Amino acid sequence: MRPPWTSGMTPERTGVSYGKRLKTAATKRVRETPARPLLLDTAVLLWWLQDPARLSRAAAAHLASAQHTTVLVSSVSFWEIGLKAERGMLELGDSFDGFLTRIESMSGLSILPVDLVIWRQVLALEWDHRDPADRIIVATAMHHQATLLSSDRAIRAFFREAVW
């Protein structure tokens, strides 16, 4: 005879008791916690929009479940994108203004300003990292208690809530 766990049977279905009272789904209290917002770093934003195959499995999975959470982007990412496009290092397929207009019209995506709260957080970071955009993005994720999607190893080594 095969053990019940090999046939998909559970202790409830087999009548086996392991010394603990089993709770049925009706008696369990389910506490729903809101999902953490997702903050996309600049590279992840671009890959999500232009080349999703470059996303890691974990990043793609987080973005696939984005209908259950808020997707955030720091406005500093648009500064980075604009500079790269201006220098010919990035092709947007449109003017920068057209690109920005398309992003602004996306439902479910919030663009966050870099305000004094974020600047204070940037300056308070105990992180020896010189890229101002990365520092702003990490400070923004911290302030908004967001999961940060980033392929950057330095960011992931510093910020525990970064995923790739």
C-alpha positions as CSV (number, residue, x, y, z in Angstrom):
1,M,0.0,0.0,0.0
2,R,1.3,3.4,-1.0
3,P,1.6,6.1,1.7
4,P,-1.2,8.7,1.4
5,W,1.2,11.6,0.6
6,T,2.2,10.0,-2.6
7,S,-1.3,10.0,-4.0
8,G,-2.1,13.6,-3.2
9,M,-4.0,12.7,-0.1
10,T,-3.7,15.0,2.9
11,P,-4.1,14.0,6.6
12,E,-7.6,15.5,6.6
13,R,-8.7,13.3,3.7
14,T,-7.2,10.1,5.2
15,G,-8.5,10.7,8.7
16,V,-4.9,10.6,10.1
17,S,-4.2,12.9,13.0
18,Y,-0.7,14.0,13.9
19,G,-1.6,15.3,17.4
20,K,-2.7,18.8,16.2
21,R,-6.1,19.9,15.5
22,L,-6.5,20.7,11.8
23,K,-8.2,23.9,10.9
24,T,-10.5,23.9,7.9
25,A,-10.3,26.7,5.4
26,A,-13.5,28.2,6.9
27,T,-12.0,28.4,10.4
28,K,-8.6,29.8,9.4
29,R,-8.1,33.5,9.7
30,V,-6.5,34.9,6.5
31,R,-4.7,38.1,7.0
32,E,-4.1,39.8,3.7
33,T,-1.1,42.1,3.5
34,P,-0.9,44.5,0.6
35,A,1.9,43.7,-1.8
36,R,4.9,45.9,-1.7
37,P,5.1,48.3,-4.6
38,L,7.7,47.6,-7.3
39,L,10.2,50.2,-8.2
40,L,12.0,49.7,-11.5
41,D,15.5,51.0,-12.0
42,T,16.3,52.6,-15.4
43,A,17.6,49.5,-17.1
44,V,14.7,47.3,-16.0
45,L,12.2,50.0,-17.2
46,L,13.8,50.0,-20.6
47,W,14.0,46.3,-20.9
48,W,10.4,45.9,-19.7
49,L,9.2,48.3,-22.4
50,Q,11.6,47.5,-25.3
51,D,13.3,44.1,-24.8
52,P,11.5,41.9,-22.1
53,A,13.6,38.9,-23.0
54,R,16.5,40.6,-21.1
55,L,14.6,40.5,-17.8
56,S,15.5,37.8,-15.3
57,R,12.9,35.2,-14.5
58,A,12.3,36.8,-11.0
59,A,11.9,40.3,-12.5
60,A,9.6,39.0,-15.2
61,A,7.5,37.2,-12.5
62,H,7.3,40.3,-10.4
63,L,6.2,42.4,-13.4
64,A,3.7,39.7,-14.5
65,S,2.0,40.0,-11.1
66,A,2.1,43.8,-11.3
67,Q,-1.7,44.0,-11.5
68,H,-1.7,43.2,-7.8
69,T,0.7,45.9,-6.9
70,T,1.8,49.4,-7.8
71,V,4.7,49.9,-10.3
72,L,6.8,52.9,-9.6
73,V,9.6,54.7,-11.5
74,S,11.8,57.5,-10.2
75,S,11.8,60.6,-12.4
76,V,15.6,60.4,-12.3
77,S,15.3,57.4,-14.7
78,F,14.0,59.8,-17.3
79,W,17.1,62.0,-16.8
80,E,19.3,59.0,-17.4
81,I,17.3,57.9,-20.5
82,G,17.3,61.4,-21.9
83,L,21.1,61.7,-21.5
84,K,21.7,58.3,-23.1
85,A,19.4,59.1,-26.0
86,E,21.0,62.5,-26.5
87,R,24.4,61.0,-26.7
88,G,23.3,58.4,-29.2
89,M,23.7,55.5,-26.7
90,L,20.0,54.6,-26.7
91,E,17.4,54.4,-29.4
92,L,13.9,55.2,-28.2
93,G,12.1,54.7,-31.5
94,D,10.6,58.2,-31.0
95,S,11.6,61.6,-29.7
96,F,12.4,61.8,-26.0
97,D,9.2,63.8,-25.5
98,G,7.1,61.2,-27.4
99,F,8.7,58.4,-25.4
100,L,8.0,60.3,-22.1
101,T,4.4,61.0,-23.2
102,R,3.8,57.3,-23.9
103,I,5.2,56.4,-20.4
104,E,3.1,59.0,-18.7
105,S,0.0,57.6,-20.3
106,M,0.6,54.0,-19.1
107,S,-2.0,53.0,-16.6
108,G,-0.7,51.3,-13.4
109,L,2.6,53.1,-13.6
110,S,3.5,56.0,-11.3
111,I,6.4,58.3,-11.9
112,L,7.8,59.6,-8.6
113,P,9.4,63.0,-8.2
114,V,12.8,63.5,-6.6
115,D,11.8,65.8,-3.7
116,L,13.4,67.0,-0.5
117,V,12.4,63.8,1.3
118,I,14.3,61.7,-1.2
119,W,17.3,64.1,-1.3
120,R,17.6,63.8,2.5
121,Q,17.4,60.0,2.2
122,V,20.1,60.0,-0.5
123,L,22.5,62.0,1.7
124,A,21.8,59.7,4.7
125,L,22.7,56.6,2.8
126,E,25.7,54.8,4.3
127,W,26.8,53.5,0.9
128,D,30.0,54.4,-0.9
129,H,28.5,54.5,-4.3
130,R,29.1,57.5,-6.6
131,D,26.4,57.2,-9.2
132,P,23.8,59.8,-8.2
133,A,21.0,58.1,-10.2
134,D,21.5,54.8,-8.4
135,R,21.6,56.5,-5.0
136,I,18.4,58.3,-5.8
137,I,16.7,55.1,-7.0
138,V,17.7,53.2,-3.9
139,A,16.6,56.1,-1.6
140,T,13.3,56.2,-3.4
141,A,12.8,52.4,-2.9
142,M,13.6,52.8,0.8
143,H,11.3,55.7,1.3
144,H,8.4,54.0,-0.5
145,Q,9.1,50.6,1.1
146,A,9.3,49.1,-2.4
147,T,10.8,46.0,-3.9
148,L,13.5,47.3,-6.3
149,L,13.9,45.5,-9.6
150,S,17.5,45.9,-10.6
151,S,20.2,44.0,-12.4
152,D,22.9,46.1,-10.8
153,R,25.0,44.0,-8.4
154,A,26.2,47.0,-6.4
155,I,22.6,47.9,-5.7
156,R,21.6,44.4,-4.8
157,A,24.6,44.0,-2.5
158,F,23.6,47.1,-0.6
159,F,19.7,47.1,-0.7
160,R,18.2,43.8,0.7
161,E,14.9,44.5,-1.0
162,A,16.4,44.5,-4.5
163,V,15.5,41.6,-6.8
164,W,16.9,40.3,-10.0
